[in-house]
Amino acid sequence: MPKIAPPPLKNDCFALPPGVEWTPVDDALALLRDRLHPVANVETLPVGQACGRVLAQDVIAQRSNPPLPNTAVDGYGFAGGRPEGPQILPLAEGRAAAGVPFAGAVPEGQALRVLTGAPLPEGVDTVILEEDVTVQDGHIAFNGPLKAGANTRKAGEDVQADALALPAGRRLTPADLALLSAVGVAEVPVRSPLRVGVLSTGDELRDPGQAAGPGQIYDANRPMLLAMLQRMGFVPVDLGRVGDDRAALRDRLDQAAQQTDAILTSGGASAGDEDHVSALLRATGALQEWRIALKPGRPLALGLWQGTPVFGLPGNPVAAMVCTLIFARPALGLMAGEGWQQPQGYDLPAGFAKRKKPGRREYLRARVRDGRVEVFHSEGSGRISGLSWAEGLVELPDGPLDIQPGDPVRFIPYGSFGL
């Protein structure tokens, strides 16, 4: 036997290796932001069918909301405010209701019965709630003071006609559909849904329900990633799984490039003998970055295959999910026409202690309880239960940290990524 001794383990097995240039997270994000652009086509849909789609153009209000001054409550309307003390006004005949406006003008010093949403008749600019009024013998009585304009809405106080209703890049929500309908918009130009393929790699993978022998594991990444994409508003395309066969992987990528706008792969993104994703991207000269200063998830391949962006995710499920949220989500949103979306985070007190060395940005599985951020008991990338336990991520910046309970930390809920 040769006299060869293995090198000693370092205290930190994730220490930056000498001579290797790691790419900071912000640099990798900037590369994606600068080099990608919207690729989804534009079509016109009725407003009622557009929920979840991304607006391709600014939408201008066709009419004001509300279109006319109206009453905000059921009650009695008249002109001007009233001073402090008892007030008595005679009632004019008739009433004003939503859809049935009062014909004519209300004489000065008289009041008119008005219902919520009714256009204000001429001679009415103030309304008193019916609960605050006594009605008797054709008169109303109430106590002042009451400001002029009380309990009424001005025309266009919400949105003015010809004003911007919603900007391009907005992913439409149910509330947006209400707004567009209120301002008279019947159809909107929207982007076609972005189609994103998901491909798992590795000889060791089996699908749930299949027999799994020694050394084989069930594919946890593909169902997770497909579901994430659907929740984020994209169209997931299941590309199946392929073993550690470079020719087979090349063929599958060729097929995927023809039917998707972007591809997520898991596994094979590092520099080992069976890391075929990064090897293929490198062979075509399309590999952009693959060692990101990130924990979890340093082996991340970012490249193009026949012009289609490929996100080569790590094989460990925790790292695959984190890299999808941090890198793929904003990049796919940009390609879908949403623009570059920064996830919304919140500074909250830590319910844990942790020391962090410089050199990498870290994301911890976390949740909020009693106003404090808890983190999962293990940082291992294979601990899938931590993803289910968590409700978001704690983001720790690139530099050194010594976090003590009560110190502010940045918590990003899963909902900020669209999950």
Residue, then its C-alpha position, 0 to 999 in steps of 0.5 A: m500500500p502506498k504511504i498516502a495520508p488524507p488531508p486533515l479535516k478543517n474545523d469549517c468544512f465549508a471554508l472557501p478553498p484557496g484559489v477558488e473565486w466564489t460568487p457573492v449572492d448579490d453578484a449572481l442575482a445581478l447577473l440574472r437581472d441584467r441578462l434576462h428579459p421577458v419572453a412570454n407572449v402577449e394576449t388579450l383576455p376578458v378581465g374575469q379570466a385574467c386573474g393570476r396573469v401578468l399585465a403586459q401594458d399599463v391599464i388606464a381607467q375608462r371612468s372615475n370611481p366613483p363616477l359621481p358624488n354619492t352617499a356612503v351611508d343610509g340616512y338623510g342628505f342636505a346642504g352644508g354642515r350644522p353647528e352644535g346643538p339640536q337641528i330640525l329640518p323638513l323632509a322633501e318628498g322622494r328619495a335617492a337610491a343606488g341606480v334610482p337617482f332623485a330627479g330634481a333639486v333639494p331646496e335649501g334648508q330641507a333634507l332628503r332620504v338617501l340610501t348608500g351608493a345613491p348619487l348626491p342630488e343637487g342641493v345635497d352635499t352632507v349626509i347624517l346617519e339614519e341611526d342618529v336621526t328622529v323622524q316625525d311629522g315630515h321632519i328630521a331631528f338630530n344633534g350637531p355638530l356635523k361637518a359639511g361633506a360628512n358621510t359622502r364620497k367625492a367623484g373620482e376620489d378612488v381613481q380618476a378617469d384617464a389615470l393609471a389604474l394598474p401598471a405593467g408587470r402587475r400579477l393580477t389578483p382578485a382585488d385587481l379584477a374588482l378595481l378594473s371592473a369598477v373603472g370600466v375596463a373589460e379586457v386587458p393585455v396580459r402575458s402568456p403563462l411562463r412554462v417552466g420544466v422540472l427535471s431530476t437527475g441521478d441513478e439513485l432516484r425512484d418515484p414514490g410507489q416504486a420499489a427502492g433498493p439499497g442506495q436508492i432514494y425517492d425523488a423529493n425534489r420534483p414534486m416539490l419544485l413542480a408544486m412551487l412553480q404552480r403556486m408562484g403562477f407559472v406553468p410547471v412542465d414535468l420533464g421526469r427524471v434521467g439517470d447519470d447518463r450524459a447522452a440521455l441528459r443531453d437528449r432530455l435537455d434538447q426536448a425540454a428547450q423546445q417546450t419550455d421557457a426555462i428549465l430547473t434541474s436538480g442534482g449534477a450541478s457540482a464538479g464531480d464525476e457524475d455531475h453531468v448538468s454542469a459538465l454539459l453546460r460547460a462543454t457548450g460554453a453556456l455555464q455562467e456561474w456555479r460556485i455561489a457563496l451561499k448556504p445551503g446550495r453552493p453548487l448552483a449552475l446558471g446557464l443556457w441550453q439552446g437559448t433556454p435558461v437552465f437553473g442547475l439546482p443542488g440535489n439536496p432538497v433544502a438547498a434545491m428549495v432555497c436556491t429556487l426561492i432566492f435565484a429562480r423565483p425573481a429570474l422567472g418572474l422577470m422572464a414572465g414580465e413581472g420585472w425583478q421582484q425582491p421578496q419582502g422581509y421583516d426585521l424581528p427579534a431572534g428566538f435563537a443564538k448563532r455564530k456565523k463566519p464571514g464568506r457566505r450568505e446563509y438562509l435558515r429555515a424559520r418560523v415566527r412564534d410569539g413575536r420571535v423568530e425560531v429556527f429549525h434545530s438542524e441546518g442539514s440540507g437533507r432534513i426535509s422535515g425542516l422545510s415543512w416545519a418552517e414558514g419562511l427563511v431567516e437571511l443572514p448577510d455575507g459578513p460575520l455575525d454573533i446573534q443572541p436572543g432578542d437581536p433583530v434578524r431578517f425573516i422572509p415568509y414563504g408568502s413573499f416568494g408567492l408560496 
